[in-house]
Amino acid sequence: MTTALERLSTGYYNSDPVSLANPGGFGDDGHETNFPAALADIAEVAATYSQSVSDDADAVAAALLTVLNSPSTLATCATNITIPALGATVNFTLAQANKAFGKPQKLLFGSSASPANSMVIRLDAFVSATGVGSGTVIAKEGAGTFNAWDVSLTVNAGVLSLAGLQGALTAAAVKAALAIATTDLTDIAAYQAAADARAIAFATAL
């Protein structure tokens, strides 16, 4: 017998007298040698199958995670990434393969633990079969280094990177990003009033 499992499952250990023809026998004091040997084989088999069960549990957990992220436009990522400056290149590997992403789509990476920290990446390269990709950061919020990301397809967020604009897209933020001074807008009200007056006069003439 060559393995512990074979010795335990085929009757190698038995109550008959130990002999050259029956080396696993417990009789005729064979137990003095074979009982400890049998215990060692039992321990070896138990350890092997315990590891097998653990491996199976890991495989089941991984399969469940894949099912949870089965929609083709949702994924997770465990790549360690520091949210960089706008325009920087980010390399990543998704935890799931065969996602329906492709360049130049935009992906939203949000920290799983801290969603306020996020970035939008324009894909420059992506291999669906492996989940390996890279892209350019075109918008971001927050800061820090994270290794657990929720990833989803997002709309074109390029406007958010205009002149360094980040966060909510408001009139004040756009004005600040474009460096529009208040004095640049002082005559707009007067122009509008004059245009309204001309429109009223024209309508009256008709």
Residue frames as a rotation matrix with the C-alpha (Angstrom) as fourth column:
MET 1
0.577 0.817 0.000 0.00
0.817 -0.577 0.000 0.00
0.000 0.000 -1.000 0.00
THR 2
-0.320 -0.807 0.496 1.42
0.832 -0.490 -0.260 3.37
0.453 0.329 0.829 -0.95
THR 3
-0.517 0.172 0.838 -0.86
-0.216 -0.974 0.067 5.96
0.828 -0.146 0.541 0.65
ALA 4
-0.951 0.185 0.247 -2.54
-0.243 0.042 -0.969 6.47
-0.190 -0.982 0.005 4.01
LEU 5
-0.115 0.982 -0.151 -5.99
-0.941 -0.157 -0.300 6.46
-0.318 0.108 0.942 2.42
GLU 6
0.091 0.095 -0.991 -5.31
-0.654 0.756 0.012 3.19
0.751 0.647 0.131 0.63
ARG 7
-0.816 -0.452 -0.362 -4.07
-0.034 0.661 -0.749 1.51
0.578 -0.599 -0.555 3.83
LEU 8
-0.822 0.524 0.224 -7.14
-0.366 -0.185 -0.912 2.66
-0.436 -0.832 0.344 5.77
SER 9
-0.003 0.933 -0.360 -9.71
-0.919 -0.145 -0.368 1.81
-0.395 0.329 0.857 3.11
THR 10
0.183 0.037 -0.982 -8.53
-0.756 0.644 -0.116 -1.59
0.629 0.764 0.146 1.87
GLY 11
0.957 0.290 -0.026 -8.12
-0.203 0.728 0.655 -3.59
0.209 -0.621 0.755 5.10
TYR 12
0.101 -0.986 -0.129 -4.37
-0.131 0.115 -0.985 -3.22
0.986 0.117 -0.118 5.41
TYR 13
-0.752 -0.242 0.613 -4.90
-0.615 -0.078 -0.785 -2.73
0.238 -0.967 -0.090 9.13
ASN 14
0.247 0.823 -0.511 -6.75
-0.456 0.564 0.688 -5.75
0.855 0.064 0.515 10.58
SER 15
0.493 0.056 0.868 -7.05
-0.867 0.115 0.485 -7.97
-0.073 -0.992 0.105 13.65
ASP 16
0.949 -0.170 -0.267 -5.23
0.094 0.957 -0.274 -10.95
0.302 0.235 0.924 12.16
PRO 17
0.585 -0.792 -0.175 -1.72
0.453 0.140 0.881 -11.88
-0.673 -0.594 0.440 13.31
VAL 18
0.626 -0.466 -0.625 1.03
-0.675 -0.725 -0.135 -9.74
-0.391 0.507 -0.769 11.88
SER 19
0.348 -0.549 0.760 3.26
0.455 0.808 0.375 -11.53
-0.820 0.216 0.530 9.35
LEU 20
-0.738 -0.647 -0.193 5.19
0.091 -0.380 0.921 -10.94
-0.669 0.662 0.339 6.18
ALA 21
-0.708 0.545 0.448 2.02
0.638 0.223 0.737 -11.71
0.302 0.808 -0.506 4.26
ASN 22
0.453 0.885 0.102 -0.08
0.674 -0.415 0.611 -9.52
0.583 -0.208 -0.785 6.59
PRO 23
-0.539 -0.842 -0.004 2.17
0.643 -0.408 -0.648 -6.63
0.544 -0.352 0.762 7.68
GLY 24
-0.532 0.381 0.757 -0.77
-0.428 -0.892 0.148 -4.54
0.731 -0.245 0.637 8.95
GLY 25
0.180 0.648 -0.740 -2.09
0.338 0.666 0.665 -7.15
0.924 -0.370 -0.099 11.37
PHE 26
0.191 -0.023 0.981 -2.74
-0.770 -0.624 0.135 -6.23
0.609 -0.781 -0.137 14.99
GLY 27
0.970 0.243 0.022 -2.54
-0.210 0.785 0.582 -9.82
0.125 -0.569 0.813 16.28
ASP 28
0.577 -0.785 -0.225 0.59
0.805 0.594 -0.009 -11.37
0.141 -0.176 0.974 17.82
ASP 29
0.166 -0.455 -0.875 1.64
0.614 -0.647 0.453 -7.97
-0.772 -0.612 0.172 19.16
GLY 30
-0.349 -0.258 0.901 1.38
0.918 -0.289 0.273 -6.40
0.190 0.922 0.338 15.73
HIS 31
0.682 0.710 0.177 -0.64
0.645 -0.697 0.313 -3.62
0.346 -0.100 -0.933 17.33
GLU 32
0.397 -0.590 -0.703 2.49
0.590 -0.423 0.688 -2.27
-0.703 -0.688 0.181 18.98
THR 33
-0.732 -0.682 -0.005 3.70
0.388 -0.423 0.818 -1.10
-0.560 0.597 0.574 15.60
ASN 34
-0.697 0.443 0.564 0.58
0.618 -0.028 0.786 -0.92
0.364 0.896 -0.255 13.51
PHE 35
0.312 0.852 -0.420 -1.76
0.948 -0.307 0.081 0.88
-0.060 -0.424 -0.904 15.92
PRO 36
0.041 -0.342 -0.939 0.44
0.263 -0.903 0.340 4.02
-0.964 -0.260 0.053 16.08
ALA 37
-0.907 -0.396 0.143 0.93
0.212 -0.137 0.968 3.74
-0.363 0.908 0.208 12.31
ALA 38
-0.316 0.881 0.353 -2.83
0.901 0.163 0.401 3.57
0.295 0.445 -0.846 11.77
LEU 39
0.427 0.440 -0.790 -3.35
0.720 -0.694 0.003 6.65
-0.547 -0.570 -0.614 13.96
ALA 40
-0.434 -0.672 -0.599 -0.74
0.079 -0.691 0.718 8.53
-0.897 0.264 0.354 11.93
ASP 41
-0.879 0.159 0.450 -2.51
0.473 0.159 0.867 7.54
0.067 0.974 -0.215 8.70
ILE 42
0.135 0.984 -0.120 -5.86
0.990 -0.127 0.066 8.70
0.050 -0.128 -0.991 10.10
ALA 43
0.232 -0.119 -0.965 -4.34
0.399 -0.894 0.206 12.07
-0.887 -0.433 -0.160 11.04
GLU 44
-0.791 -0.601 -0.114 -2.81
0.110 -0.324 0.940 12.43
-0.601 0.731 0.322 7.57
VAL 45
-0.602 0.645 0.471 -6.09
0.739 0.227 0.634 11.66
0.302 0.729 -0.614 5.80
ALA 46
0.342 0.759 -0.554 -8.03
0.902 -0.430 -0.033 14.00
-0.264 -0.489 -0.832 8.11
ALA 47
-0.127 -0.482 -0.867 -5.59
0.189 -0.870 0.456 16.84
-0.974 -0.106 0.201 7.42
THR 48
-0.934 -0.249 0.255 -5.77
0.269 -0.022 0.963 16.26
-0.234 0.968 0.088 3.67
TYR 49
-0.314 0.899 0.306 -9.56
0.853 0.125 0.506 16.27
0.416 0.420 -0.806 3.56
SER 50
0.281 0.342 -0.897 -9.77
0.743 -0.669 -0.022 19.22
-0.607 -0.661 -0.442 5.93
GLN 51
-0.571 -0.564 -0.596 -7.67
0.013 -0.733 0.680 21.24
-0.821 0.381 0.426 3.48
SER 52
-0.870 0.296 0.395 -9.82
0.468 0.239 0.851 19.99
0.158 0.925 -0.346 0.62
VAL 53
0.129 0.964 -0.235 -12.97
0.991 -0.120 0.052 21.16
0.022 -0.239 -0.971 2.40
SER 54
0.083 -0.186 -0.979 -11.34
0.382 -0.901 0.204 24.54
-0.920 -0.391 -0.003 3.04
ASP 55
-0.889 -0.445 -0.103 -10.36
0.050 -0.318 0.947 24.85
-0.454 0.837 0.305 -0.62
ASP 56
-0.533 0.772 0.347 -13.89
0.782 0.292 0.551 23.92
0.324 0.565 -0.759 -1.66
ALA 57
0.302 0.647 -0.701 -15.31
0.854 -0.510 -0.103 26.55
-0.425 -0.567 -0.706 0.69
ASP 58
-0.354 -0.514 -0.782 -13.01
0.068 -0.848 0.526 29.17
-0.933 0.133 0.335 -0.84
ALA 59
-0.965 -0.001 0.261 -14.12
0.259 0.103 0.960 28.14
-0.028 0.995 -0.099 -4.32
VAL 60
-0.115 0.993 -0.002 -17.79
0.979 0.114 0.172 28.37
0.171 0.018 -0.985 -3.33
ALA 61
0.217 0.149 -0.965 -17.25
0.554 -0.833 -0.004 31.83
-0.804 -0.533 -0.264 -1.83
ALA 62
-0.726 -0.554 -0.408 -15.50
-0.043 -0.555 0.831 33.00
-0.686 0.621 0.379 -5.00
ALA 63
-0.781 0.496 0.380 -18.33
0.576 0.336 0.746 31.61
0.242 0.801 -0.548 -7.13
LEU 64
0.182 0.883 -0.432 -20.93
0.965 -0.245 -0.095 33.38
-0.190 -0.399 -0.897 -5.01
LEU 65
-0.104 -0.299 -0.949 -19.06
0.201 -0.940 0.274 36.66
-0.974 -0.163 0.158 -5.37
THR 66
-0.966 -0.251 0.060 -19.00
0.088 -0.105 0.991 36.20
-0.242 0.962 0.123 -9.13
VAL 67
-0.360 0.915 0.184 -22.76
0.892 0.279 0.356 35.61
0.275 0.292 -0.916 -9.12
LEU 68
0.255 0.449 -0.856 -23.33
0.744 -0.657 -0.123 38.72
-0.617 -0.606 -0.502 -7.03
ASN 69
-0.143 -0.404 -0.903 -21.35
-0.259 -0.866 0.429 40.71
-0.955 0.295 0.019 -9.57
SER 70
-0.294 0.023 0.955 -22.77
0.675 0.712 0.191 38.93
-0.676 0.701 -0.225 -12.60
PRO 71
0.830 0.545 -0.118 -24.28
0.294 -0.608 -0.738 42.02
-0.474 0.578 -0.665 -14.28
SER 72
0.409 -0.721 0.559 -21.90
0.902 0.227 -0.368 42.80
0.138 0.655 0.743 -17.11
THR 73
0.176 -0.334 0.926 -21.45
0.201 -0.909 -0.366 46.42
0.964 0.250 -0.093 -16.06
LEU 74
0.769 -0.004 0.639 -20.75
-0.605 -0.323 0.727 45.85
0.204 -0.946 -0.251 -12.34
ALA 75
0.391 -0.703 -0.594 -17.51
0.326 0.710 -0.625 44.58
0.861 0.051 0.506 -10.85
THR 76
0.965 -0.259 -0.043 -15.14
-0.048 -0.337 0.940 44.79
-0.258 -0.905 -0.337 -7.92
CYS 77
0.519 -0.854 0.039 -11.42
0.039 -0.022 -0.999 45.45
0.854 0.520 0.022 -7.85
ALA 78
0.906 -0.246 -0.345 -8.76
0.393 0.179 0.902 44.65
-0.160 -0.953 0.259 -5.24
THR 79
0.154 -0.878 0.453 -5.92
0.761 -0.187 -0.621 46.57
0.630 0.440 0.640 -6.89
ASN 80
0.182 -0.189 -0.965 -4.15
0.830 -0.496 0.254 48.89
-0.527 -0.847 0.067 -4.45
ILE 81
-0.064 -0.100 0.993 -4.65
0.805 -0.593 -0.008 52.36
0.589 0.799 0.119 -5.93
THR 82
-0.459 -0.080 -0.885 -3.93
0.614 -0.749 -0.250 55.84
-0.643 -0.658 0.393 -4.60
ILE 83
0.645 0.723 0.248 -6.40
0.702 -0.432 -0.566 58.34
-0.302 0.540 -0.786 -6.03
PRO 84
-0.358 -0.928 0.106 -4.06
0.876 -0.295 0.381 60.35
-0.323 0.229 0.918 -8.28
ALA 85
-0.500 0.111 -0.859 -4.12
-0.164 -0.986 -0.032 63.75
-0.850 0.125 0.511 -9.93
LEU 86
0.665 0.746 -0.033 -6.39
-0.095 0.041 -0.995 64.37
-0.740 0.665 0.098 -12.89
GLY 87
0.652 -0.381 -0.656 -4.80
-0.745 -0.159 -0.648 63.14
0.143 0.911 -0.387 -16.09
ALA 88
-0.355 -0.808 0.471 -2.81
-0.862 0.478 0.170 60.41
-0.362 -0.345 -0.866 -14.35
THR 89
-0.089 0.240 -0.967 -2.82
-0.633 0.736 0.241 56.82
0.769 0.633 0.086 -15.61
VAL 90
-0.036 0.163 0.986 -4.25
-0.906 0.410 -0.101 54.06
-0.421 -0.897 0.133 -13.41
ASN 91
-0.510 -0.146 -0.848 -3.61
-0.538 0.823 0.182 50.34
0.671 0.549 -0.498 -13.92
PHE 92
-0.197 0.536 0.821 -6.02
-0.906 0.220 -0.362 47.81
-0.375 -0.815 0.442 -12.44
THR 93
-0.863 0.080 -0.499 -7.27
-0.161 0.892 0.422 44.23
0.479 0.445 -0.756 -12.52
LEU 94
0.000 0.945 0.327 -10.94
-0.917 -0.131 0.378 43.52
0.400 -0.300 0.866 -11.93
ALA 95
-0.527 -0.140 0.838 -11.85
-0.645 0.708 -0.287 40.63
-0.553 -0.692 -0.464 -9.64
GLN 96
0.267 0.687 0.675 -14.25
0.125 0.670 -0.731 39.30
-0.955 0.280 0.093 -12.28
ALA 97
-0.830 -0.551 0.089 -13.55
0.107 -0.002 0.994 38.47
-0.547 0.835 0.060 -15.91
ASN 98
-0.683 0.498 0.534 -15.67
0.709 0.277 0.649 38.94
0.175 0.822 -0.542 -19.02
LYS 99
-0.076 0.629 -0.774 -17.16
0.503 -0.646 -0.574 42.30
-0.861 -0.432 -0.267 -18.11
ALA 100
0.326 0.334 0.885 -18.74
0.946 -0.119 -0.303 44.31
0.005 0.935 -0.354 -20.93
PHE 101
0.603 -0.241 -0.760 -16.34
0.053 -0.939 0.340 47.24
-0.796 -0.245 -0.554 -20.71
GLY 102
0.230 -0.588 0.776 -14.25
0.968 0.224 -0.117 48.71
-0.105 0.777 0.620 -23.51
LYS 103
-0.572 -0.512 -0.640 -12.32
0.432 -0.852 0.295 51.82
-0.697 -0.108 0.709 -24.42
PRO 104
-0.720 -0.600 0.348 -13.09
0.145 -0.621 -0.771 54.69
0.678 -0.505 0.534 -24.32
GLN 105
0.386 0.907 -0.165 -15.90
0.353 0.020 0.935 54.01
0.852 -0.420 -0.313 -21.84
LYS 106
-0.303 -0.415 0.858 -15.80
-0.599 -0.618 -0.510 55.62
0.742 -0.668 -0.061 -18.42
LEU 107
0.067 0.252 -0.965 -15.65
0.535 0.808 0.248 53.55
0.842 -0.533 -0.081 -15.23
LEU 108
0.380 0.117 0.918 -16.53
-0.645 -0.677 0.353 54.82
0.663 -0.726 -0.182 -11.78
PHE 109
-0.212 -0.511 -0.833 -14.23
0.450 0.705 -0.548 53.42
0.867 -0.491 0.081 -9.08
GLY 110
0.343 0.362 0.867 -15.64
-0.601 -0.625 0.499 53.99
0.722 -0.692 0.003 -5.60
SER 111
-0.763 -0.632 0.135 -14.01
-0.481 0.415 -0.772 52.85
0.432 -0.654 -0.621 -2.38
SER 112
-0.153 0.723 -0.674 -16.11
0.281 0.686 0.671 50.02
0.947 -0.087 -0.308 -0.96
ALA 113
-0.227 -0.011 -0.974 -15.38
0.966 0.129 -0.226 51.14
0.128 -0.992 -0.019 2.60
SER 114
-0.271 0.048 -0.961 -15.56
0.379 -0.913 -0.152 54.88
-0.885 -0.405 0.229 1.95
PRO 115
0.161 0.424 0.891 -17.72
0.957 0.155 -0.246 55.72
-0.242 0.892 -0.381 -1.11
ALA 116
0.873 0.148 -0.465 -16.98
0.111 -0.988 -0.105 59.44
-0.475 0.040 -0.879 -0.80
ASN 117
-0.105 -0.955 -0.277 -13.54
-0.520 -0.185 0.834 58.60
-0.848 0.231 -0.478 -2.19
SER 118
0.498 0.393 0.773 -13.92
0.453 0.642 -0.619 57.86
-0.739 0.658 0.142 -5.87
MET 119
-0.441 -0.596 -0.671 -12.57
-0.378 -0.554 0.741 58.50
-0.814 0.580 0.019 -9.35
VAL 120
0.777 0.623 0.086 -13.74
-0.123 0.285 -0.951 58.25
-0.617 0.728 0.298 -12.93
ILE 121
-0.342 -0.928 0.147 -11.37
-0.132 0.202 0.970 56.53
-0.930 0.312 -0.192 -15.35
ARG 122
0.592 0.399 -0.700 -11.56
-0.748 -0.051 -0.662 56.75
-0.299 0.916 0.268 -19.13
LEU 123
0.568 -0.350 0.745 -10.48
0.184 0.936 0.299 53.36
-0.802 -0.033 0.596 -20.42
ASP 124
0.221 -0.597 -0.772 -7.41
-0.913 -0.404 0.051 53.44
-0.342 0.693 -0.634 -22.62
ALA 125
-0.503 -0.335 -0.797 -6.98
-0.587 0.809 0.030 49.65
0.634 0.483 -0.604 -22.65
PHE 126
-0.082 0.499 0.863 -9.05
-0.888 0.356 -0.291 46.75
-0.453 -0.790 0.414 -21.34
VAL 127
-0.728 -0.133 -0.673 -8.97
-0.440 0.843 0.309 42.97
0.526 0.521 -0.672 -21.78
SER 128
0.172 0.928 0.329 -12.38
-0.911 0.023 0.411 41.57
0.374 -0.371 0.850 -20.89
ALA 129
0.514 0.052 -0.856 -11.16
-0.066 0.998 0.021 37.97
0.855 0.045 0.516 -20.62
THR 130
-0.247 -0.717 -0.652 -8.74
0.702 0.331 -0.630 38.84
0.668 -0.614 0.421 -17.81
GLY 131
0.739 0.581 -0.341 -10.19
0.661 -0.530 0.531 42.03
0.127 -0.618 -0.776 -16.33
VAL 132
-0.149 -0.884 -0.444 -6.85
0.807 -0.368 0.462 43.80
-0.571 -0.289 0.768 -16.79
GLY 133
0.531 0.374 0.760 -7.06
0.772 -0.584 -0.252 47.41
0.350 0.721 -0.598 -17.85
SER 134
-0.531 -0.627 -0.570 -5.69
0.758 -0.653 0.012 50.92
-0.379 -0.425 0.822 -17.63
GLY 135
0.330 0.691 0.643 -7.12
0.856 -0.506 0.104 54.36
0.398 0.516 -0.758 -18.05
THR 136
-0.692 -0.525 0.495 -6.84
0.361 -0.846 -0.391 58.09
0.624 -0.092 0.776 -17.48
VAL 137
-0.344 0.550 -0.761 -8.38
0.871 -0.116 -0.477 59.77
-0.350 -0.827 -0.439 -14.44
ILE 138
-0.565 0.206 0.799 -10.82
0.473 -0.713 0.518 62.42
0.676 0.671 0.305 -15.69
ALA 139
0.208 0.587 0.782 -12.64
-0.500 -0.624 0.601 63.16
0.841 -0.516 0.164 -12.42
LYS 140
-0.436 -0.362 -0.824 -12.11
0.493 0.670 -0.555 62.41
0.753 -0.648 -0.113 -8.77
GLU 141
0.439 0.535 0.722 -13.47
-0.446 -0.567 0.692 63.04
0.780 -0.626 -0.011 -5.31
GLY 142
0.962 -0.112 0.250 -11.69
-0.199 0.345 0.917 62.56
-0.189 -0.932 0.310 -2.00
ALA 143
0.196 -0.959 -0.206 -8.19
-0.816 -0.043 -0.576 61.19
0.544 0.281 -0.791 -1.51
GLY 144
0.229 -0.211 0.950 -6.31
-0.790 0.530 0.308 58.22
-0.569 -0.821 -0.046 -0.15
THR 145
-0.629 -0.485 -0.607 -5.15
-0.720 0.657 0.222 54.72
0.291 0.577 -0.763 -1.01
PHE 146
0.177 0.795 0.580 -7.65
-0.820 0.445 -0.359 51.86
-0.544 -0.412 0.731 -1.23
ASN 147
-0.847 -0.478 -0.233 -7.63
-0.529 0.708 0.469 48.20
-0.059 0.520 -0.852 -2.28
ALA 148
-0.598 0.748 0.288 -11.35
0.667 0.663 -0.339 47.42
-0.444 -0.010 -0.896 -2.31
TRP 149
-0.830 0.238 -0.504 -13.31
-0.422 -0.859 0.289 49.15
-0.364 0.452 0.814 -5.07
ASP 150
0.072 0.871 0.485 -16.84
0.472 0.399 -0.786 48.93
-0.879 0.285 -0.383 -6.45
VAL 151
-0.840 -0.466 -0.277 -16.67
-0.064 -0.422 0.904 49.46
-0.539 0.777 0.325 -10.19
SER 152
0.136 0.916 0.377 -19.48
0.605 0.224 -0.764 50.44
-0.784 0.332 -0.524 -12.54
LEU 153
-0.468 -0.176 0.866 -20.00
0.856 -0.334 0.395 51.94
0.220 0.926 0.307 -15.95
THR 154
-0.070 0.422 -0.904 -20.77
0.555 -0.737 -0.387 55.64
-0.829 -0.529 -0.182 -15.73
VAL 155
0.847 0.425 0.319 -21.75
0.508 -0.471 -0.722 58.50
-0.156 0.773 -0.614 -18.01
ASN 156
0.108 -0.819 0.564 -19.26
0.723 -0.325 -0.610 60.76
0.682 0.474 0.557 -19.68
ALA 157
0.734 0.126 -0.667 -17.83
0.639 -0.460 0.617 62.71
-0.229 -0.879 -0.418 -16.78
GLY 158
-0.128 -0.883 0.452 -15.29
0.959 -0.227 -0.172 64.62
0.255 0.411 0.875 -18.82
VAL 159
0.291 0.291 0.912 -16.98
0.207 -0.949 0.237 67.93
0.934 0.120 -0.336 -18.11
LEU 160
0.974 0.124 -0.191 -16.17
0.203 -0.099 0.974 67.49
0.102 -0.987 -0.121 -14.42
SER 161
0.253 -0.956 -0.146 -12.47
0.873 0.161 0.461 67.67
-0.417 -0.245 0.875 -15.16
LEU 162
0.464 -0.015 0.886 -12.81
0.632 -0.696 -0.342 70.99
0.621 0.718 -0.313 -16.97
ALA 163
0.077 -0.545 0.835 -10.12
-0.264 -0.819 -0.510 73.31
0.961 -0.181 -0.207 -15.61
GLY 164
-0.849 -0.517 -0.107 -9.80
-0.070 0.310 -0.948 71.15
0.524 -0.798 -0.300 -12.51
LEU 165
-0.155 0.872 0.465 -13.51
-0.927 -0.291 0.237 71.13
0.342 -0.394 0.853 -11.64
GLN 166
-0.854 -0.067 -0.516 -14.46
0.086 0.960 -0.267 68.34
0.513 -0.272 -0.814 -9.24
GLY 167
-0.831 0.529 -0.174 -17.53
0.275 0.119 -0.954 67.31
-0.484 -0.840 -0.244 -7.30
ALA 168
0.095 0.990 0.102 -21.04
0.696 0.007 -0.718 68.68
-0.712 0.140 -0.688 -7.85
LEU 169
-0.663 -0.252 0.705 -21.62
0.728 -0.434 0.530 70.51
0.172 0.865 0.472 -11.11
THR 170
0.302 0.734 -0.608 -23.03
0.799 -0.543 -0.259 73.87
-0.520 -0.407 -0.751 -9.98
ALA 171
0.796 0.047 0.603 -23.11
0.445 -0.721 -0.531 77.30
0.410 0.691 -0.596 -11.61
ALA 172
0.858 -0.488 0.162 -20.75
-0.484 -0.659 0.576 78.66
-0.174 -0.572 -0.801 -8.97
ALA 173
0.341 -0.757 0.557 -18.32
0.122 0.623 0.772 75.79
-0.932 -0.195 0.305 -9.47
VAL 174
0.413 -0.146 0.899 -18.31
0.905 0.179 -0.386 76.21
-0.105 0.973 0.206 -13.25
LYS 175
0.924 -0.036 0.380 -17.78
0.043 -0.979 -0.198 79.95
0.380 0.200 -0.903 -12.86
ALA 176
0.666 -0.712 0.223 -14.86
-0.485 -0.186 0.855 79.35
-0.567 -0.677 -0.469 -10.52
ALA 177
0.285 -0.558 0.780 -13.37
0.493 0.783 0.380 76.68
-0.822 0.276 0.498 -12.79
LEU 178
0.392 -0.066 0.918 -13.54
0.900 -0.181 -0.398 78.95
0.192 0.981 -0.011 -15.82
ALA 179
-0.503 -0.626 -0.596 -12.23
0.774 -0.633 0.011 81.93
-0.384 -0.456 0.803 -13.81
ILE 180
-0.115 0.559 0.821 -15.15
0.662 -0.573 0.483 84.12
0.741 0.599 -0.304 -14.86
ALA 181
-0.916 -0.248 -0.316 -14.99
0.401 -0.610 -0.683 87.38
-0.023 -0.753 0.658 -12.92
THR 182
-0.070 0.938 -0.340 -18.14
0.770 -0.166 -0.617 89.13
-0.635 -0.305 -0.710 -11.73
THR 183
-0.165 -0.048 -0.985 -17.17
-0.249 -0.964 0.089 92.21
-0.954 0.260 0.147 -13.75
ASP 184
-0.977 -0.210 0.021 -17.39
-0.045 0.305 0.951 90.12
-0.206 0.929 -0.308 -16.92
LEU 185
-0.546 0.834 0.085 -21.15
0.809 0.497 0.315 89.86
0.220 0.241 -0.945 -16.40
THR 186
-0.657 0.265 -0.706 -22.08
0.372 -0.701 -0.608 93.39
-0.656 -0.662 0.362 -15.29
ASP 187
-0.704 0.344 -0.622 -23.69
-0.612 -0.737 0.286 94.49
-0.360 0.582 0.729 -18.57
ILE 188
-0.942 0.334 -0.008 -25.74
0.284 0.811 0.511 91.36
0.177 0.479 -0.860 -19.23
ALA 189
-0.297 0.884 -0.362 -28.83
0.760 -0.011 -0.650 92.68
-0.578 -0.468 -0.668 -17.41
ALA 190
-0.177 0.190 -0.966 -28.75
-0.291 -0.947 -0.133 95.95
-0.940 0.257 0.223 -19.37
TYR 191
-0.874 -0.182 -0.451 -28.38
-0.480 0.182 0.858 94.10
-0.074 0.966 -0.247 -22.67
GLN 192
-0.789 0.614 -0.001 -31.29
0.614 0.789 0.027 91.84
0.018 0.021 -1.000 -21.77
ALA 193
-0.139 0.752 -0.644 -33.53
0.459 -0.528 -0.715 94.80
-0.878 -0.395 -0.272 -20.85
ALA 194
-0.394 -0.073 -0.916 -32.76
-0.613 -0.722 0.321 96.54
-0.685 0.688 0.239 -24.14
ALA 195
-0.977 0.018 -0.211 -33.47
-0.149 0.651 0.744 93.38
0.151 0.759 -0.633 -26.11
ASP 196
-0.536 0.834 -0.132 -36.79
0.778 0.427 -0.460 92.90
-0.327 -0.349 -0.878 -24.31
ALA 197
-0.122 0.473 -0.872 -37.79
0.003 -0.879 -0.477 96.52
-0.993 -0.061 0.105 -25.07
ARG 198
-0.665 -0.182 -0.724 -37.02
-0.687 -0.233 0.689 96.09
-0.294 0.955 0.030 -28.76
ALA 199
-0.942 0.335 -0.030 -39.01
0.305 0.889 0.343 92.84
0.141 0.314 -0.939 -28.87
ILE 200
-0.274 0.879 -0.390 -42.03
0.673 -0.114 -0.731 94.54
-0.687 -0.463 -0.560 -27.27
ALA 201
-0.207 0.144 -0.968 -41.83
-0.418 -0.907 -0.046 97.47
-0.885 0.395 0.248 -29.68
PHE 202
-0.893 -0.175 -0.414 -41.62
-0.450 0.325 0.832 95.14
-0.011 0.929 -0.369 -32.65
ALA 203
-0.757 0.654 -0.015 -44.62
0.652 0.753 -0.092 93.12
-0.049 -0.079 -0.996 -31.47
THR 204
-0.132 0.718 -0.684 -46.66
0.347 -0.613 -0.710 96.33
-0.929 -0.331 -0.168 -30.96
ALA 205
-0.497 -0.133 -0.857 -45.84
-0.628 -0.626 0.462 97.54
-0.598 0.768 0.228 -34.45
LEU 206
-0.985 0.153 -0.076 -47.25
0.063 0.739 0.671 94.34
0.159 0.656 -0.737 -35.89
